């Protein structure tokens, strides 16, 4: 893909979704970490509803570190795998208190050492809480980047997608770019029967017109 095509895509994304951002509601880095842990296999709307209860009844990291996971379960019971997530949250809180002086770590590498935190969760928290120029790859980001043909790998993995984005998108806009791709994936570039004809970046997409073939 040429630099001019990439520039076109970025311009169109900025025009269509200039304010794209994380839709998880969190007032601080600890609450964002909890929200992202909860977000696995459920909607942002459900997580935001649950977080309202969490912040009211559970509070800060030092409070949660002193709880048994079962104490969180009634608050988290509306999200899938709430027992496992309750354990991850309590264990993460304890680790933050013991190894990070009560503050959520700021780097992807450190975040990934917390229980229940994978590379995507670490990227979301580092990027949105601490302005680290991360690339958080969810199913939408992976699908859209593959359709752009940005990766030369036949079946790109997480790291391949990250490298493809880092090669083309300036550091200071990578976090916003990923949120824009999520919006694009939800509203146009769907897994089946994507709406290519009304997609704002169709002229820059290697698979534009795929809606007619699926």
C-alpha positions in Angstrom: 0.0 0.0 0.0 1.4 3.4 -1.0 1.9 6.2 1.5 -0.7 8.3 -0.3 -3.3 5.5 0.2 -2.4 5.3 3.9 -2.7 9.0 4.2 -6.2 8.9 2.6 -7.3 6.3 5.0 -6.1 8.2 8.0 -7.7 11.4 6.7 -11.0 9.7 6.2 -10.9 8.1 9.6 -10.2 11.5 11.2 -13.0 13.1 9.3 -15.6 10.4 10.1 -14.6 9.7 13.7 -12.5 12.6 15.0 -13.3 12.0 18.6 -13.1 8.2 18.7 -12.0 7.1 22.1 -12.2 4.3 24.7 -15.9 3.8 25.5 -15.3 2.2 28.8 -16.1 4.7 31.5 -13.4 5.0 34.2 -12.2 7.8 36.3 -8.7 6.6 36.9 -6.2 4.0 35.8 -7.2 1.4 38.4 -10.9 1.6 37.3 -9.8 1.4 33.7 -7.8 -1.7 34.4 -10.8 -3.3 36.2 -13.1 -2.3 33.3 -10.8 -3.8 30.7 -10.5 -7.1 32.6 -14.3 -7.2 32.8 -14.7 -6.4 29.1 -13.7 -9.9 27.9 -16.6 -11.6 26.2 -19.1 -8.8 26.9 -20.2 -5.4 25.7 -18.9 -2.0 26.8 -22.4 -1.0 27.9 -22.6 -4.0 30.3 -19.2 -3.2 31.7 -20.1 0.4 32.3 -23.2 -0.6 34.2 -21.1 -3.0 36.3 -18.4 -0.5 36.9 -21.0 1.9 38.4 -21.7 -0.7 41.0 -18.0 -1.6 41.5 -16.9 2.0 42.1 -19.8 2.6 44.5 -19.3 -0.6 46.6 -15.6 -1.5 46.2 -13.5 1.5 45.5 -9.8 1.9 45.3 -7.1 -0.6 44.7 -6.1 -0.7 48.4 -9.6 -1.6 49.4 -9.9 -4.4 46.8 -6.6 -5.8 47.8 -8.0 -6.6 51.2 -11.0 -8.4 49.9 -11.7 -12.1 49.2 -12.7 -12.6 45.6 -16.1 -13.9 46.7 -16.8 -10.4 48.1 -16.7 -9.0 44.5 -18.9 -11.7 42.9 -22.3 -10.1 43.8 -21.1 -6.9 42.2 -19.7 -8.5 39.1 -22.3 -11.3 38.6 -23.9 -9.7 35.5 -20.7 -10.1 33.4 -19.5 -13.5 31.9 -17.0 -15.4 34.0 -17.5 -13.1 36.9 -15.9 -15.5 39.4 -12.7 -15.8 37.4 -12.6 -12.0 36.8 -13.2 -11.3 40.5 -10.1 -13.4 41.3 -8.1 -11.6 38.7 -9.1 -8.2 40.0 -8.3 -9.0 43.6 -5.0 -10.7 42.7 -4.0 -7.7 40.5 -4.9 -5.3 43.3 -2.7 -7.2 45.7 0.2 -7.3 43.3 -0.1 -3.6 42.6 0.0 -2.9 46.4 2.9 -5.2 46.9 5.1 -4.6 43.9 4.0 -1.2 42.4 3.6 0.9 45.6 -0.2 1.0 45.1 -0.1 2.6 41.6 -1.1 0.9 38.4 2.0 0.3 36.4 2.4 2.5 33.4 4.2 0.2 30.8 2.8 -2.6 28.8 5.5 -5.0 30.0 4.7 -4.3 33.7 0.9 -4.4 33.2 1.2 -7.8 31.5 2.6 -9.2 34.7 -0.7 -8.7 36.5 -3.1 -11.6 36.8 -5.7 -11.7 34.0 -3.9 -9.0 32.0 -2.8 -10.0 28.5 -1.1 -8.0 25.8 -4.3 -6.4 24.6 -5.5 -5.4 28.1 -2.0 -4.0 28.8 -2.1 -2.0 25.6 -5.5 -0.5 26.3 -4.6 0.6 29.8 -1.2 2.0 28.9 -2.5 3.8 25.9 -5.7 5.3 27.4 -4.6 5.9 31.0 -1.0 6.9 30.4 -0.8 8.1 26.8 1.7 5.4 25.8 1.6 5.1 21.9 0.2 1.5 22.0 -1.6 -0.6 19.4 -4.4 -2.5 21.0 -5.6 -5.3 18.6 -9.1 -6.5 19.1 -11.2 -8.5 16.6 -12.2 -5.3 14.7 -8.7 -3.9 14.4 -7.3 -7.3 13.2 -10.1 -7.7 10.6 -9.8 -4.2 9.2 -6.0 -4.3 9.0 -6.1 -7.6 7.2 -8.6 -6.2 4.7 -6.4 -3.2 4.2 -3.7 -5.8 3.3 -1.3 -3.9 5.6 0.4 -7.2 6.7 2.5 -9.3 4.3 1.9 -12.3 6.5 -0.7 -14.7 5.1 -2.4 -15.3 8.5 -1.2 -12.4 10.7 -1.0 -12.9 14.4 -1.3 -10.2 17.1 2.3 -9.0 16.8 2.1 -8.9 13.0 -0.9 -6.5 13.2 0.9 -4.3 15.8 4.0 -4.0 13.5 1.8 -3.3 10.5 0.1 -0.4 12.3 3.4 0.9 13.8 5.0 1.0 10.3 2.2 3.2 9.0 0.7 5.3 11.8 2.6 7.9 13.7 3.0 7.2 17.4 1.0 10.2 18.6 -2.2 8.9 16.9 -2.0 5.1 17.3 -4.4 4.9 20.2 -7.0 7.1 18.4 -6.5 5.1 15.2 -7.3 1.8 17.0 -10.5 3.3 18.4 -11.4 4.5 14.9 -10.9 1.0 13.5 -13.2 -0.3 16.1 -15.9 2.1 15.0 -15.2 1.2 11.4 -15.4 -2.5 12.1 -18.7 -2.1 14.0 -20.4 0.2 11.7 -19.1 -0.8 8.2 -16.4 -3.4 8.0 -18.4 -6.2 9.7 -17.2 -9.9 9.7 -20.0 -10.9 7.3 -21.6 -8.8 4.6 -19.5 -5.6 5.2 -21.1 -2.4 3.9 -18.3 -1.5 1.6 -20.4 0.7 -0.6 -20.9 3.2 2.2 -17.6 2.8 3.9 -15.6 6.1 4.2 -12.3 4.4 3.4 -13.4 2.0 0.6 -11.2 3.7 -2.0 -8.1 2.9 0.1 -9.1 -0.7 1.0 -7.5 -3.7 -0.8 -10.7 -5.7 -0.3 -13.3 -3.0 -1.1 -16.4 -4.6 -2.6 -16.0 -7.7 -0.5 -19.7 -7.3 0.4 -20.6 -8.5 -3.0 -18.6 -11.7 -2.6 -20.0 -12.8 0.8 
